[in-house]
Structure formats: structure tokens, C-alpha cells
Amino acid sequence: VDALKKGAFDFIQKPPDLNRILTSVRNALDRGDLVKETQVLRQKVQKTKGGKHAMIGESKALEQIRDMIAKVAPSDARVLVTGGNGSGKELVARAIHEQSARKDQPFIEVNCAAIPGELIESELFGHMKGAFTSAIKDRKGKFELADGGTLFLDEIGDMSLAAQAKVLRALQENRITRVG
């Protein structure tokens, strides 16, 4: 047990059993192969364009997504990324951000489904001091915090229709108004 704590791969009890020795040697060799393979795969992931938020894979669908990202990233267009939960919408949004001129500016993510309906407007647009009971000072919203960068609104469909309409208006008019 002491030897294992000090880094030994395995130990063989006396008297030695040939089958046990062979199994231990095979396992040690397999482990060595797995360690090498892990190192190679980590290097490939690090070299993948996009850094730690890279989209890894070589399927035709993924290539189409990468091509679309490359086309849209240089523009100032507002982008709607759709897909089910866990489909990689945030990864796509981050890839667009990282490949855009805004890459050195903030990437602000808002999970709209996690914010109570009565707070969503304040969270997105900010508020003025005194706008409601706990508004003791002016506060910037996510739109202002992302100014010059990227605002990723995840699960926007879970917001109330009224809040969605206000977001749409802000995007169309390119102007926001703080609550209060």
C-alpha cells in the first residue's frame, strides 16, 4: 500500500503468480498508452481554433455551422441562434464573439429563464435610483454592460411576451431606457 502511495502502478504479493504479473504488466502498458493518447488529444484540443470554447468535431453539420459563424462574425448583425437545450447555442455565440471585432469587449450572458419576470427588465435595461423599493442607486443593465461587446440572451422565449417586446424594441431602435 505504501508503494502505491509513492507512485507504484501495482504490487505483487509473494509468492508471485505468473498470471497476476502478466495482467499487471498489460495494465501498466495500457495505462501508458492511454496517458500518451490523452496528451495527444489535449494538444489537438488546444490547437483547435476557438480556444477553450472550441467546437470540436469534423462532421458536415459542424462545418456548416463554422462556415456560418465565419460569415456572420465580421458583421454587426444581430444574430438569432436557435436550438434545443444543450445544443451548443452558447458555444456558437461565443465563437461569433471571439471571431468578431468585439472579441476584446465583454461577452455578457443572461439566462432569461432563471430571472423572475418582475426583475427581468431591471436586469436587462438597468434601473434608476428609487424605481422600486430596493433600488437604492442607479444600476446599469446587461445591455449597457455589454456595450461594444456581445449580449447573449439564453432562453429568451421563456420571458414574458411584454419583456420580449421591450427587448425587440430596444434592438430595433438601438436604444434602451432604464426602469424608472
N, C-alpha and C positions, 0 to 999 in steps of 0.2 A: 504494500500500500504506500509506503514511504517513497519507493522508486517511482510510482505513478505520479505522486505529487510533485516529484522533482523532474518530471518530463518523460519518463519511460513510456513507451507505447503500450506495453503489456508485460506481464510477468508469467513465468512458467514455474510451476511447483515441482519439487523433486518427489519422486523420480520423474524425469522428463518423459512425456508422452509424445511420440513422433507425430501423430495426427494433430495434437494441440500445437506443436511447434510449427507445422506446415500451415495451419489455419492462422496462427498469429503472424507469420511472415507474409502470407497472402493479404491479410487485412492491413498490415503496415504498408505494403506496396500499393494497395488500392487507395489507402488514405493519402499516400504521397501523390498519386495520380490526381486525386480529387483536389488536393491543395494546389497543384500546378494548374489544373483546369479552372479553378476558381480565380487564380491570379490572372490568367489569360482573359477570362470573361470580364473581370473588373477593369482591366486595361481597355478592352473593347468598349465597355460602357462609358468610361471616362473620355475616350476619343470620339464618342458619338456626338454629333452636333446637337447643342442644346444643354450641355452640362447635366446638372443633377435633375433637371426636369425633362430629360430627353425622352422622346418617344422611341422605344426600342422595338425593332422588328423589321421585316422585309416583305410584308405582304403587299399585294397590289392596292388594296384599300388604304393601307397606311401610306403608301407612296402618293396616292391621290390626295390624301389629307396634307402631306408635307408640301406637295405642289401648290395646293390651295393656300396654305399658310405663307409660302414664299411669294405668292401673288398679292395677297392682301396686306401683309406686314408693312411694306413700304408706304402704303396709303394711309390717309387719315380717316378712312371709312369706319363707321361703326359696324361692328360685326356681331351677328347673332349666331351663336354656336348651340346647336340642339343635340339632344341625345339623352338616353336614359341615365339613371343613377349609376355611377361608376364607369361610364363610357369614356371618360377622359376629357370632358369639356374644359376643366381647369387646365389640364396639360396643354390643350390646344391654345387656350387663351394666353397661357404663359409663354408658349412658343412664339405666338404672334408678337407678344410684348418684347421678348428677347431678340427678335429679328427686326424690330422696328427702330425708328429714330428715337423712340421713347424709352429705350431699354435702360437708360441711366436714371430715369424718373421712377416714381413709385408704382408698384403694382398693388392695387388695393382690392382685396376680395371681400365680398359681402355674401353671406349665406342668408338670403331673404327669408327662407323658411324658418330660420332659427330666431328671428326677431319678431316679437309680438306686434300685431297690427297697429296698436296705438303708438308704438315707438318708431316704426319704420321710416316715417317721413323725417323725423328728427335725426335719425341715424344717417339717412341718405343726404338730406339737404342741410342739416345743421339747425341750430335754433338761436334765437336772441334771448338775452337775459330776461327772465320774467315771463317767457312764453307759456310756461306751465309751472306748477308748484316747485319741482326740483331743478328748474333751470336757473341756477344762481349766477351763471355767467354765459356770455356768448360762446357758442361752440361750433366749430367747423364740422360739416358733414362729410361723408365719404366722397361725394362729387368734388368738393373743394380740396380734400386731401389728395385726391388722385390727379389734380390739375396738372396737365403736362405729361401725365403718365397713363396708366390703364386702370379702369374700373371694371372689375369682373363681378357681375350680379348673378350669382348662382341661385337656381330655383326661383327665378323671378315670377314664374307662373303661380307660385304659392302666395304671392302678395295679393292684397285686395285689389279689385278692379279699379277703385279710386286711386290707390297708390300707383298702380301700373300706368294709369292715365297721366298722373303727375310726372312720372319718370319719362314717359313718351313726350310730354310737352317740353320738359327740360332738354331732352335730346333734340327735338325739332327746333326749338328756339335758341338752343345753345346758351341757356341762361337758367340759373336756379334762384330760388327765393327761400331764405331760411324761414323756419317756422317762427311765427310771432312777429 
